[in-house]
């Protein structure tokens, strides 16, 4: 099977939510705990990229390693593109070497499915070069934080992060070969950025739970 590590990005400031969305309670677990649990079931190793390692270390399994996200000169998070570059650089520096692919996940996606992500992983072996990523696409835009990147894309990502006027993964993806993931359930890609989105998700989750019990 194609070697795969999962990289969970948890460096955002959650400004629209008003408090750390990774710590949102989803019943028996927090959002970051759920994300790591799903990632562990789908990948050979799991890493969380964050500036707040002390905050998350007590919550995630010991097998999940934390990669310290380096802030910008102004002390703020530099965004997912730079976080991915930092993660890939760290993985490449390890004695055991880096995997062929990484599964990149935002920490704010409550509907991630082990079965779906595992099925996607099984397709990686069929994706030839020059494709550097394998991602869902909807409304003519890539979903950059729920999919797969070749670790060989590191140098290209690094150069883009240095040269681009806006550090956008979307911009990098639009310039490189990406294989789209077909037939994606939009609900899987739900993310929670605001209190309204959280309330909407809770209503749906509550309805589905009641419907199943009935």
N, C-alpha and C positions, 0 to 999 in steps of 0.2 A: 504493500500500500504506500502511496505517496506520502513522504514525511510532511507533517503539518504541526505547527504551533499556533496557538490562538493568542491574539493581542487584544486585550480589553482596554479601550481608551476611557479614562476617568479623570481627565484633567480640566474639564470645563468649569466655569464659575457658577453655573446654574442660575444666572441672573434673572432669567424669565420665570423660573420656578420660585425664586425667592429664598430657597434653601437647597442644600445638597440633594439633588435628585437621586444620586446613587444610593442614598440612605433611605429612600422612600420605602415604607412598609408595604409588602404585597401579601400580607397575611403572616405566614410562618417564616418568611425570609425577606430581606431587603432586596432592592433591585440589583445591587452589585453582587449579592450572594447568588441570586438566581442566574445572572449572566455568567458568573464563574462556574456554577454547577452545570449549566448547559454546555459551556465551552469545554469543561473537563471531560464530558461524555463524548465529545466530537474530535478532540485534538490530542496529540501526544504530550503536549505541555501547554501550560497557560501562564500568561504574564499580564499584569495590570500596569499600565503606564499612567502615573499620577504624580502630582506634587504633594499629595497628602497621604503618604505611605503610613504614617502613624495612625491616621484616622481609619484606614481600611484594613490594616494588618490583623486586628483582632476579629474581623468579620469573615475573612476569606480563608479557605483551607490552607494548611501549611504547604501543600504541594504547589500552590499558586505563588509564583515569584513576583515581586514588585520591582518595576524599573522606574527609577526616579526621573520624572520629567523636568527638564531644565527650562526655567522661565526665560522670557526675553529680557532685554536690558531694562525695561520698565517694570519688571517683576511679575508680569502677567503671563498667562498661558498663551503659547504661540499657535495653537490650533492643531487639528488632527493631522495635517500634512507633516508638520515638524515632529509631532509626537510619533508618527509612524517611522519617520527617518531615524529618530533617536532609538526606537525599539529595534529596528533592523540593524542599526549600527551596533547596538549592544549584543544582539544575537550573533552577529558575525564575529564578535570578539571572544566568544566563549570557546573553551578548549574543544568541546565536542562538535563544534561547527554549527552552522545554521541549517534549518530545515529548507526543503525546496519551496514550500509555500507557507504563508501565514494567513490565518483567518482573522480578519479585523472586525471587531464588534464594538459599537458604541455601548456605553454602560446603561443606556436609558431605554432599552427595548424589552418590554415585559412579555412579548408573545413569541420569543425565540423558541424554536422547536428542535429538539435533539434529532428526531427522525429526519426532518428536512435538511438540516445542516449536514448530517451524516451522509445523506443521499447526494448532496452537492459535493461533499468531499470525495466520494467514490468516483465522481466524474473528472477529477483533476488529472488523473493519469491519461485521459484522452485528449487533453488540451495541449496542442503543440506550440512551440515557439513559432512566431514572435509574440504570441499573446502574453501579456504581463499581468493581467488581472482577469478575474472571473466574478462578475457582479450582476445583481438584479438591475433592471432598468425600467423606469416608469415615467410617463409624461415627458419623454425625451430627455430625461436626466438619469445619470447613474446614481445608484444608492451606494456611496463609497464606504459606509461604515457597517455593512453587513455582507461581507464577501471576502474574496481571496486575492492575494497579491503574491507574485513570485518574489522571493527574496533577492533574486537577480535584478530586480528593478531598483535596488537601493541607489545606485549611482545616478540614475536618471531622476529619481525623486529628489535626491540631495541637490543636484544641479538646478532643478526647477525651483526648489525652495529658496535657493540663493538668488536666482535670476528673476523670478516672476515678481511682478508688481503686487499681485495679490496671492497669498499662500493658500491656494484652493486646490484640493484634491480633484474637484470637478474639472478644473482647468487642465491639470496634468492628464487626467483620464481622456479628455477630449483630444489629446495630442498623441495618444499611444494606442496600440492594439489591445482591445478588451473584448473578451468573449462574454456575451450576455447570458445570464441564467434565464431560462425560459419558464413560463407557467408558474409565476410566483404569486402566492396569496398575499394580497396587499395587507391583510391583518398582521401577517408576520413582521412587517416592516414598521409597525406602529412604534412611535417613540413618544416619550413624555417630556415635553419642554416647559409646559405651563400648568398652573393649577386647573385650568379648564380642561386641558387634555387628560390630566390625571382623573378628574371627575368623570369625564366621558368614558375612560377606560374602566373605571370602577363600576359604572352602571352596566356596561356590557358584560364585565366579568361576573357581576352579581346576577344578571339575568341568565347567563349561560349556566351558572352553578345551580340556580333554581330550576331551570329547564331540565337539566340532567337529573336532578333529584326527583322531579315530578315524573 
